[in-house]
Amino acid sequence: MAEETHDLRLVPRDEAYAILDEQLASVLAGIDDRVAAMATVAALLHHGFGHLWTGFYQVVVPGRLLRVGPYQGTLGCLEIPFGQGVCGTAAAQRQTVIVPDVQAFEGHIVCDARSRSEIVVPVLDGRGELIAVLDIDSSEPASFDQRDATGLARIVAHVAR
């Protein structure tokens, strides 16, 4: 089955996330492998929106450590402790974190010096346990807002199933 990667860069964000949500429901139908779901979500988001870095950090030690999972982009940090950087903060707080200017975020971990803004969305399983975070970096400042937080919360639900 060949699937098309939609160019969503010029589509209004609410509509873009609806298109992506529908596509993921179709592509991932019958798939119960979390890593395959993460890889598919990362690829469609990354190429659809043209982000700098798009991927998942998986919880490997609950409450303590994240490790890089499926992603698209340049090399990512391999491990991030809870509470450190944007990903570790989102994991520790179990809340989406939007950073319009990563240089102004105290404790930001630089994996790619071209990154200017970032959004990190927690991924909770059916029991409400944190299993991963979705991390997206942009080379443009202030690339993310509440529309992204809302849309990405729906998108990560495909991983949590």
Contact map, one row per residue, 1 for C-alpha under 8 A:
11100000000000000000000000000000000000000000000000000000000000000000000000000000000000000000000000000000000000000000000000000000000000000000000000000000000000000
11110000000000000000000000000000000000000000000000000000000000000000000000000000000000000000000000000000000000000000000000000000000000000000000000000000000000000
11111000000000000000000000100000000000000000000000000000000000000000000000000000000000000000000000000000000000000000000000000000000000000000000000000000000000000
01111100000000000000000000000000000000000000000000000000000000000000000000000000000000000000000000000000000000000000000000000000000000000000000000000000000000000
00111110000000000000000000000000000000000001001100000000000000000000000000000000000000000000000000000000000000000000000000000000000000000000000000000000000000000
00011111000000000000000000000000000000000001001100000000000000000000000000000000000000000000000000000000000000000000000000000000000000000000000000000000000000000
00001111110000000000000000000000000000000000001110000000000000000000000000000000000000000000000000000000000000000000000000000000000000000000000000000000000000000
00000111111000010000000000000000000000000000000110000000000000000000000000000000000000000000000000000000000000000000000000000000000000000000000000000000000000000
00000011111000000000000000000000000000000000000111000000000000000000000000000000000000000000000000000000000000000000000000000000000000000000000000000000000000000
00000011111100000000000000000000000000000000000000000000000000000000000000000000000000000000000000000000000000000000000000000000000000000000000000000000000000000
00000001111110110000000000000000000000000000000000000000000000000000000000000000000000000000000000000000000000000000000000000000000000000000000000000000000000000
00000000011111110000000000000000000000000000000000000000000000000000000000000000000000000000000000000000000000000000000000000000000000000000000000000000000000000
00000000001111111000000000000000000000000000000000000000000000000000000000000000000000000000000000000000000000000000000000000000000000000000000000110000000000000
00000000000111111100000000000000000000000000000000000000000000000000000000000000000000000000000000000000000000000000000000000000000000000000000000100010000000000
00000000001111111110000000000000000000000000000000000000000000000000000000000000000000000000000000000000000000000000000000000000000000000000000000000000000000000
00000001001111111111000000000000000000000000000000000000000000000000000000000000000000000000000000000000000000000000000000000000000000000000000000000000000000000
00000000000011111111100000000000000000000000000000000000000000000000000000000000000000000000000000000000000000000000000000000000000000000000000000000011001000000
00000000000001111111110000000000000000000000000000000000000000000000000000000000000000000000000000000000000000000000000000000000000000000000000000000010000000000
00000000000000111111111000000000000000000000000000000000000000000000000000000000000000000000000000000000000000000000000000000000000000000000000000000000000000000
00000000000000011111111100000000000000000001100000000000000000000000000000000000000000000000000000000000000000000000000000000000000000000000000000000000001000000
00000000000000001111111110000000000000000000000000000000000000000000000000000000000000000000000000000000000000000000000000000000000000000000000000000000011000000
00000000000000000111111111000000000000000000000000000000000000000000000000000000000000000000000000000000000000000000000000000000000000000000000000000000000000000
00000000000000000011111111100000000000000000000000000000000000000000000000000000000000000000000000000000000000000000000000000000000000000000000000000000000000000
00000000000000000001111111110000000000011000000000000000000000000000000000000000000000000000000000000000000000000000000000000000000000000000000000000000001001000
00000000000000000000111111111000000000000000000000000000000000000000000000000000000000000000000000000000000000000000000000000000000000000000000000000000000001000
00000000000000000000011111111000000000000000000000000000000000000000000000000000000000000000000000000000000000000000000000000000000000000000000000000000000000000
00100000000000000000001111111000000000000000000000000000000000000000000000000000000000000000000000000000000000000000000000000000000000000000000000000000000000000
00000000000000000000000111111110000010000000000000000000000000000000000000000000000000000000000000000000000000000000000000000000000000000000000000000000000001000
00000000000000000000000011111110000000000000000000000000000000000000000000000000000000000000000000000000000000000000000000000000000000000000000000000000000000000
00000000000000000000000000011111000000000000000000000000000000000000000000000000000000000000000000000000000000000000000000000000000000000000000000000000000000000
00000000000000000000000000011111100110000000000000000000000000000000000000000000000000000000000000000000000000000000000000000000000000000000000000000000000000000
00000000000000000000000000000111110010000000000000000000000000000000000000000000000000000000000000000000000000000000000000000000000000000000000000000000000000001
00000000000000000000000000000011111110000000000000000000000000000000000000000000000000000000000000000000000000000000000000000000000000000000000000000000000000000
00000000000000000000000000000001111111000000000000000000000000000000000000000000000000000000000000000000000000000000000000000000000000000000000000000000000000111
00000000000000000000000000000000111111100000000000000000000000000000110000000000000000000000000000000000000000000000000000000000000000000000000000000000000000000
00000000000000000000000000000010111111110000000000000000000000000000000000000000000000000000000000000000000000000000000000000000000000000000000000000000000000000
00000000000000000000000000010011111111111000000000000000000000000000000000000000000000000000000000000000000000000000000000000000000000000000000000000000000001100
00000000000000000000000000000000011111111100000000000011000000000000111000000000000000000000000000000000000000000000000000000000000000000000000000000000000000100
00000000000000000000000000000000001111111110000000000010000000000000011000000000000000000000000000000000000000000000000000000000000000000000000000000000000000000
00000000000000000000000100000000000111111111000000000000000000000000000000000000000000000000000000000000000000000000000000000000000000000000000000000000000000000
00000000000000000000000100000000000011111111100000000000000000000000000000000000000000000000000000000000000000000000000000000000000000000000000000000000001100100
00000000000000000000000000000000000001111111110000000111000000000000011100000000000000000000000000000000000000000000000000000000000000000000000000000000000000000
00000000000000000000000000000000000000111111111000000100000000000000001100000000000000000000000000000000000000000000000000000000000000000000000000000000000000000
00001100000000000001000000000000000000011111111100000000000000000000000000000000000000000000000000000000000000000000000000000000000000000000000000000000000000000
00000000000000000001000000000000000000001111111111100100000000000000000000000000000000000000000000000000000000000000000000000000000000000000000000000000000000000
00000000000000000000000000000000000000000111111111111100000000000000000100000000000000000000000000000000000000000000000000000000000000000000000000000000000000000
00001110000000000000000000000000000000000011111111100000000000000000000000000000000000000000000000000000000000000000000000000000000000000000000000000000000000000
00001111100000000000000000000000000000000001111111000000000000000000000000000000000000000000000000000000000000000000000000000000000000000000000000000000000000000
00000011100000000000000000000000000000000000111111100000000000000000000000000000000000000000000000000000000000000000000000000000000000000000000000000000000000000
00000000100000000000000000000000000000000000111111110000000000000000000000000000000000000000000000000000000000000000000000000000000000000000000000000000000000000
00000000000000000000000000000000000000000000111011111100000000000000000000000000000000000000000000000000000000000000000000000000000000011110000000000000000000000
00000000000000000000000000000000000000000000010001111100000000000000000010000000000000000000000000000000000000000010000000000000000000011110000000000000000000000
00000000000000000000000000000000000000000000010000111110000000000000001111000000000000000000000000000000000000000000000000000000000000111100000000000000000000000
00000000000000000000000000000000000000000110110000111111000000000000001110000000000000000000000000000000000000000000000000000000000001111000000000000000000000000
00000000000000000000000000000000000001100100000000001111100000000001111100000000000000000000000000000000000000000000000000000000000001110000000000000000000000000
00000000000000000000000000000000000001000100000000000111110000000001111000000000000000000000000000000000000000000000000000000000000111100000000000000000000000000
00000000000000000000000000000000000000000000000000000011111000000111110000000000000000100000000000000000000000000000000000000000000111100000000000000000000000000
00000000000000000000000000000000000000000000000000000001111100000111100000000000000000000000000000000000000000000000000000000000001110000000000000000000000000000
00000000000000000000000000000000000000000000000000000000111111101110000000000000000000000000000000000000000000000000000000000000011100000000000000000000000000000
00000000000000000000000000000000000000000000000000000000011111001110000000000000000000000000000000000000000000000000000000000000000000000000000000000000000000000
00000000000000000000000000000000000000000000000000000000001111111100000000000000000000000000000000000000000000000000000000000000000000000000000000000000000000000
00000000000000000000000000000000000000000000000000000000001111111000000000000000000000000000000000000000000000000000000000000000010000000000000000000000000000000
00000000000000000000000000000000000000000000000000000000001011111000000000000000010000000011000000000000000000000000000000000000000000000000000000000000000000000
00000000000000000000000000000000000000000000000000000000000011111100000000000000110000000000000000000000000000000000000000000000000000000000000000000000000000000
00000000000000000000000000000000000000000000000000000000001111111110000000000011110000000000000000000000000000000000000000000000000000000000000000000000000000000
00000000000000000000000000000000000000000000000000000000111110011111000000000011110000010000000000000000000000000000000000000000000100000000000000000000000000000
00000000000000000000000000000000000000000000000000000000111100001111100000000111000000000000000000000000000000000000000000000000000000000000000000000000000000000
00000000000000000000000000000000000000000000000000000011110000000111111000011110000000000000000000000000000000000000000000000000000000000000000000000000000000000
00000000000000000000000000000000001001000000000000000011110000000011111000000000000000000000000000000000000000000000000000000000000000000000000000000000000000000
00000000000000000000000000000000001001100100000000000011100000000001111100000000000000000000000000000000000000000000000000000000000000000000000000000000000000000
00000000000000000000000000000000000001100110000000001111000000000001111110000000000000000000000000000000000000000000000000000000000000000000000000000000000000000
00000000000000000000000000000000000000000110010000001110000000000000011111000000000000000000000000000000000000000000000000000000000000000000000000000000000000000
00000000000000000000000000000000000000000000000000011100000000000000001111110000000000000000000000000000000000000000000000000000000000000000000000000000000000000
00000000000000000000000000000000000000000000000000001000000000000000000111110000000000000000000000000000000000010000000000000000000000000000000000000000000000000
00000000000000000000000000000000000000000000000000000000000000000000000011111000000000000000000000000000000000110000000000000000000000000000000000000000000000000
00000000000000000000000000000000000000000000000000000000000000000001000011111100000000000000000000000000000000110000000000000000000000000000000000000000000000000
00000000000000000000000000000000000000000000000000000000000000000001000000111111000000000000000000000000000000100000000000000000000000000000000000000000000000000
00000000000000000000000000000000000000000000000000000000000000000011000000011111000000000000000000000000000000000000000000000000000000000000000000000000000000000
00000000000000000000000000000000000000000000000000000000000000001111000000001111100000000000000000000000000000000000000000000000000000000000000000000000000000000
00000000000000000000000000000000000000000000000000000000000000001110000000001111110110110000000000000000000000000000000000000000000000000000000000000000000000000
00000000000000000000000000000000000000000000000000000000000000011100000000000011111100010000000000000000000000000000000000000000000000000000000000000000000000000
00000000000000000000000000000000000000000000000000000000000000111100000000000001111100111011000000000000000000000000000000000000000000000000000000000000000000000
00000000000000000000000000000000000000000000000000000000000000000000000000000000111110111111000000000000000000000000000000000000000000000000000000000000000000000
00000000000000000000000000000000000000000000000000000000000000000000000000000001111111111000000000000000001110000000000000000000000000000000000000000000000000000
00000000000000000000000000000000000000000000000000000000000000000000000000000001001111111000000000000000011110000000000000000000000000000000000000000000000000000
00000000000000000000000000000000000000000000000000000000000000000000000000000000000111111100000010100000101110000000011100000000000000000000000000000000000000000
00000000000000000000000000000000000000000000000000000000100000000000000000000001011111111110000000000000000000000000000100000000000010100000000000000000000000000
00000000000000000000000000000000000000000000000000000000000000000100000000000001111111111111000000000000000000000000000000000000000000000000000000000000000000000
00000000000000000000000000000000000000000000000000000000000000000000000000000000011111111111100010000000000000000000000000000000000000000000000000000000000000000
00000000000000000000000000000000000000000000000000000000000000000000000000000000001001111111111110000000000000000000000111000000000010000000000000000000000000000
00000000000000000000000000000000000000000000000000000000000000100000000000000000011000111111111000000000000000000000000001000000010110000000000000000000000000000
00000000000000000000000000000000000000000000000000000000000000100000000000000000011000011111110000000000000000000000000000000000000000000000000000000000000000000
00000000000000000000000000000000000000000000000000000000000000000000000000000000000000001111111000000000000000000000000000000000000000000000000000000000000000000
00000000000000000000000000000000000000000000000000000000000000000000000000000000000000000111111100000000000000000000000001000000010000000000000000000000000000000
00000000000000000000000000000000000000000000000000000000000000000000000000000000000000000110111110000000000000000000000011000000000000000000000000000000000000000
00000000000000000000000000000000000000000000000000000000000000000000000000000000000000000100011111000000000000000000001111000000000000000000000000001000000000000
00000000000000000000000000000000000000000000000000000000000000000000000000000000000001001100001111100000000000000000001110000000000000000000000000000000000000000
00000000000000000000000000000000000000000000000000000000000000000000000000000000000000000000000111110000000000000000111100000000000000000000000110001000000000000
00000000000000000000000000000000000000000000000000000000000000000000000000000000000001000000000011111100100000000000111000000000000000000000010100000000000000000
00000000000000000000000000000000000000000000000000000000000000000000000000000000000000000000000001111100000000000001110000000000000000000000111100000000000000000
00000000000000000000000000000000000000000000000000000000000000000000000000000000000000000000000000111111100000000001110000000000000000000000110000000000000000000
00000000000000000000000000000000000000000000000000000000000000000000000000000000000000000000000000111111100100000011110000000000000000000000000000000000000000000
00000000000000000000000000000000000000000000000000000000000000000000000000000000000000000000000000001111110100000001000000000000000000000000000000000000000000000
00000000000000000000000000000000000000000000000000000000000000000000000000000000000000000000000000001111110000000000000000000000000000000000000000000000000000000
00000000000000000000000000000000000000000000000000000000000000000000000000000000000001000000000000101111111100000000000000000000000000000000000000000000000000000
00000000000000000000000000000000000000000000000000000000000000000000000000000000000010000000000000000011111100000000000000000000000000000000000000000000000000000
00000000000000000000000000000000000000000000000000000000000000000000000000000000000111000000000000000000111110000000000000000000000000000000000000000000000000000
00000000000000000000000000000000000000000000000000000000000000000000000000000000000111000000000000000110111111000000000000000000000000000000000000000000000000000
00000000000000000000000000000000000000000000000000000000000000000000000000000000000111000000000000000000001111100000000000000000000000000000000000000000000000000
00000000000000000000000000000000000000000000000000000000000000000000000000000000000000000000000000000000000111111010000000000000000000000000000000000000000000000
00000000000000000000000000000000000000000000000000000000000000000000000000111000000000000000000000000000000011111000000000000000000000000000000000000000000000000
00000000000000000000000000000000000000000000000000000000000000000000000001110000000000000000000000000000000001111110000000000000000000000000000000000000000000000
00000000000000000000000000000000000000000000000000000000000000000000000000000000000000000000000000000000000001111110000000000000000000000000000000000000000000000
00000000000000000000000000000000000000000000000000000000000000000000000000000000000000000000000000000000000000011111000000000000000000000010000000000000000000000
00000000000000000000000000000000000000000000000000010000000000000000000000000000000000000000000000000100000001011111110000000000000000001111000000000000000000000
00000000000000000000000000000000000000000000000000000000000000000000000000000000000000000000000000011110000000000111110000000000000000001111110000000000000000000
00000000000000000000000000000000000000000000000000000000000000000000000000000000000000000000000001111100000000000011111000000000000000001111111100000000000000000
00000000000000000000000000000000000000000000000000000000000000000000000000000000000001000000000001111100000000000011111100000000000000111100001100000000000000000
00000000000000000000000000000000000000000000000000000000000000000000000000000000000001000000000111100000000000000000111110000000000000111000000100001000000000000
00000000000000000000000000000000000000000000000000000000000000000000000000000000000001100100000111000000000000000000011111000000000011110000000000000000000000000
00000000000000000000000000000000000000000000000000000000000000000000000000000000000000000100001110000000000000000000001111100000000011100000000000001001100100000
00000000000000000000000000000000000000000000000000000000000000000000000000000000000000000110011100000000000000000000000111110000011111000000000000000000000000000
00000000000000000000000000000000000000000000000000000000000000000000000000000000000000000000000000000000000000000000000011111000011111000000000000000000000110110
00000000000000000000000000000000000000000000000000000000000000000000000000000000000000000000000000000000000000000000000001111111111100000000000000000000000010010
00000000000000000000000000000000000000000000000000000000000000000000000000000000000000000000000000000000000000000000000000111111111000000000000000000000000000011
00000000000000000000000000000000000000000000000000000000000000000000000000000000000000000000000000000000000000000000000000011111100000000000000000000000000000011
00000000000000000000000000000000000000000000000000000000000000000000000000000000000000000000000000000000000000000000000000011111100000000000000000000000000000000
00000000000000000000000000000000000000000000000000000000000000000000000000000000000000000000000000000000000000000000000000011111110000000000000000000000000000000
00000000000000000000000000000000000000000000000000000000000000000000000000000000000000000000000000000000000000000000000000011111111000000000000000000000000000000
00000000000000000000000000000000000000000000000000000000001001000000000000000000000000000010010000000000000000000000000001111001111110000000000000000000000000000
00000000000000000000000000000000000000000000000000000000011000000000000000000000000000000000000000000000000000000000000001111000111110000000000000000000000000010
00000000000000000000000000000000000000000000000000000001111000000100000000000000000000000010000000000000000000000000000001110000011111000000000000000000000000000
00000000000000000000000000000000000000000000000000000001110000000000000000000000000000100110000000000000000000000000000111100000011111100000000000000000000000000
00000000000000000000000000000000000000000000000000000111100000000000000000000000000000000000000000000000000000000000000111100000000111110000000000000000000100000
00000000000000000000000000000000000000000000000000001111100000000000000000000000000000100000000000000000000000000000011110000000000011111000000000000000000000000
00000000000000000000000000000000000000000000000000111110000000000000000000000000000000000000000000000000000000000000011100000000000001111100000000000000000000000
00000000000000000000000000000000000000000000000000111100000000000000000000000000000000000000000000000000000000000011111000000000000000111110000000000000000000000
00000000000000000000000000000000000000000000000000111000000000000000000000000000000000000000000000000000000000000011110000000000000000011111101000000000000000000
00000000000000000000000000000000000000000000000000110000000000000000000000000000000000000000000000000000000000000111100000000000000000001111100000000000000000000
00000000000000000000000000000000000000000000000000000000000000000000000000000000000000000000000000000000000000000011100000000000000000000111111000000000000000000
00000000000000000000000000000000000000000000000000000000000000000000000000000000000000000000000000011000000000000001100000000000000000000111111000000000000000000
00000000000000000000000000000000000000000000000000000000000000000000000000000000000000000000000000111000000000000001100000000000000000000001111110000000000000000
00000000000000000000000000000000000000000000000000000000000000000000000000000000000000000000000000010000000000000000110000000000000000000101111110000000000000000
00000000000000000000000000000000000000000000000000000000000000000000000000000000000000000000000001110000000000000000111000000000000000000000011111111000000000000
00000000000000000000000000000000000000000000000000000000000000000000000000000000000000000000000001000000000000000000000000000000000000000000011111111000000000000
00000000000000000000000000000000000000000000000000000000000000000000000000000000000000000000000000000000000000000000000000000000000000000000000111111100000000000
00000000000011000000000000000000000000000000000000000000000000000000000000000000000000000000000000000000000000000000000000000000000000000000000111111110000000000
00000000000010000000000000000000000000000000000000000000000000000000000000000000000000000000000000000000000000000000000000000000000000000000000111111111000000000
00000000000000000000000000000000000000000000000000000000000000000000000000000000000000000000000101000000000000000000001010000000000000000000000111111111100000000
00000000000000000000000000000000000000000000000000000000000000000000000000000000000000000000000000000000000000000000000000000000000000000000000001111111110000000
00000000000001001100000000000000000000000000000000000000000000000000000000000000000000000000000000000000000000000000000000000000000000000000000000111111111000000
00000000000000001000000000000000000000000000000000000000000000000000000000000000000000000000000000000000000000000000000010000000000000000000000000011111111100000
00000000000000000000000000000000000000000000000000000000000000000000000000000000000000000000000000000000000000000000000010000000000000000000000000001111111110000
00000000000000000000100000000000000000000000000000000000000000000000000000000000000000000000000000000000000000000000000000000000000000000000000000000111111111000
00000000000000001001100100000000000000001000000000000000000000000000000000000000000000000000000000000000000000000000000000000000000000000000000000000011111111100
00000000000000000000000000000000000000001000000000000000000000000000000000000000000000000000000000000000000000000000000010100000000001000000000000000001111111110
00000000000000000000000000000000000000000000000000000000000000000000000000000000000000000000000000000000000000000000000000110000000000000000000000000000111111111
00000000000000000000000110010000000010000000000000000000000000000000000000000000000000000000000000000000000000000000000000000000000000000000000000000000011111111
00000000000000000000000000000000010011001000000000000000000000000000000000000000000000000000000000000000000000000000000000100000000000000000000000000000001111111
00000000000000000000000000000000010000000000000000000000000000000000000000000000000000000000000000000000000000000000000000111100001000000000000000000000000111111
00000000000000000000000000000001010000000000000000000000000000000000000000000000000000000000000000000000000000000000000000001100000000000000000000000000000011111
